[in-house]
Amino acid sequence: MQSFRLLPRAASSLRAFSTSSPRPLAKMQLIGRLADTPELMPTSTGRELVRYTLGVSTGPRAEDGTRSVSWFRVSSFSEGPQRDLLLSLPKGTQMYVEADAKMDTYNDQEGKQRIALNLLQRNFEALSRPQHSRETSTTSDAESHASLVE
């Protein structure tokens, strides 16, 4: 006697978790450090965008202790406090970034066809500030405390 009964299976072409039709998706999630302070730049349409480069370490450490780094250029159309926070982050800040990814083709100054990966930030989180910023703030806090004690 069989105690398990067979349940009908959902068709493999249907998505059980959603009633909407599937859409193309190209997203990236990165954790890396800012190569420099983010910059505010105007676009040809008059909007402003924030551009920054994120360095992401990959693979095991070499014998000399260094790691291979991949560099990603990211653009952001964030406005308000989120843009202000992004612009205030110093070089070396560790960030988590969610971005839409798109491959674009263009011709360079020499007329050669090039392909570039464009990342448009959707969300970010500053995970940690660079070490030298912490040391500087600790020193200035100690100096401030010393001047208050005197």
C-alpha positions in Angstrom: 0.0 0.0 0.0 1.4 3.4 -1.0 1.0 6.1 1.6 2.1 9.0 -0.7 -0.2 10.3 -3.4 1.1 12.0 -6.4 0.5 15.7 -6.6 -0.1 17.5 -9.9 3.0 19.3 -11.1 3.1 22.9 -12.3 4.1 23.4 -15.9 7.8 24.2 -16.0 7.2 27.3 -18.2 5.1 28.9 -15.5 6.6 30.9 -12.7 5.0 29.7 -9.4 6.1 32.8 -7.4 4.6 35.5 -9.7 1.6 36.1 -11.9 3.4 38.7 -14.0 5.1 37.8 -17.2 8.9 37.4 -17.0 11.1 40.4 -17.9 14.7 40.6 -19.0 17.0 41.2 -16.1 20.6 42.4 -16.0 21.7 43.4 -12.5 25.0 43.4 -10.6 25.8 43.4 -6.9 29.2 44.7 -5.9 31.2 45.1 -2.7 34.3 47.1 -3.1 36.1 50.3 -2.3 35.8 53.8 -3.8 38.8 54.6 -6.1 38.2 58.3 -5.5 35.6 60.7 -4.2 32.4 60.6 -6.2 31.9 63.5 -8.7 28.8 65.4 -9.7 28.6 65.8 -13.5 26.1 67.4 -15.8 24.5 65.4 -18.7 23.7 66.6 -22.2 20.0 66.8 -21.2 20.8 69.1 -18.3 20.3 66.5 -15.5 23.1 65.9 -13.0 24.6 62.5 -12.2 27.1 61.2 -9.8 30.0 59.1 -11.2 32.4 57.0 -9.2 34.7 54.0 -9.7 34.5 51.0 -7.4 37.5 48.6 -7.0 36.5 45.0 -6.3 39.2 42.5 -5.2 39.0 39.1 -6.7 40.8 35.8 -6.3 43.4 34.6 -3.8 46.2 36.8 -2.6 49.5 36.6 -4.5 52.8 35.8 -2.7 53.4 39.5 -2.2 50.1 39.9 -0.4 48.3 41.8 -3.2 45.1 40.8 -4.9 43.7 41.3 -8.4 41.3 44.2 -8.6 38.5 44.7 -11.1 37.4 48.3 -11.6 33.8 49.2 -12.3 32.5 52.7 -13.3 29.1 53.4 -11.8 26.6 56.2 -12.5 23.8 57.4 -10.2 20.9 59.7 -10.7 20.1 59.7 -7.0 18.7 63.0 -5.6 18.4 64.7 -2.3 20.0 63.3 0.9 21.0 60.0 -0.8 23.1 62.0 -3.4 24.5 64.2 -0.7 25.6 61.1 1.3 27.2 59.6 -1.9 29.1 62.8 -2.7 30.4 63.0 0.9 32.0 59.5 0.9 35.8 59.6 0.9 38.2 57.6 -1.3 38.6 54.1 0.2 35.1 53.8 1.6 33.8 50.2 1.3 30.4 50.1 -0.4 27.7 47.6 -1.3 26.1 48.6 -4.7 23.1 47.2 -6.6 23.1 48.4 -10.2 21.4 47.7 -13.5 24.0 46.5 -16.1 24.0 47.4 -19.8 26.5 46.7 -22.5 26.9 49.8 -24.9 28.8 50.0 -28.2 30.4 53.2 -29.3 33.2 54.5 -31.6 36.3 55.9 -29.9 38.3 58.9 -31.2 40.2 56.7 -33.6 37.0 55.3 -35.0 37.4 51.9 -33.5 34.3 50.2 -32.2 34.4 49.7 -28.4 32.1 48.0 -26.0 31.6 49.3 -22.5 29.8 48.0 -19.4 27.5 50.7 -18.0 26.3 50.3 -14.4 23.4 52.5 -13.2 23.2 52.4 -9.4 19.8 51.5 -8.0 20.8 51.2 -4.3 24.0 51.5 -2.2 25.1 51.2 1.3 28.4 52.5 2.8 29.8 49.6 4.8 32.9 51.1 6.3 35.0 54.2 6.1 38.7 54.0 5.2 41.1 53.4 8.0 42.9 56.8 7.7 39.6 58.6 8.3 39.0 56.7 11.5 42.5 57.5 12.8 42.1 61.2 11.9 38.7 61.4 13.6 40.1 59.5 16.7 43.0 61.9 16.9 40.8 65.0 16.5 38.4 63.6 19.1 41.3 63.1 21.5 42.6 66.6 20.8 39.1 68.1 21.3 38.7 66.2 24.6 42.2 67.3 25.8 41.3 71.0 25.0 38.1 70.6 27.0 39.9 69.2 30.0 42.4 72.0 30.1 
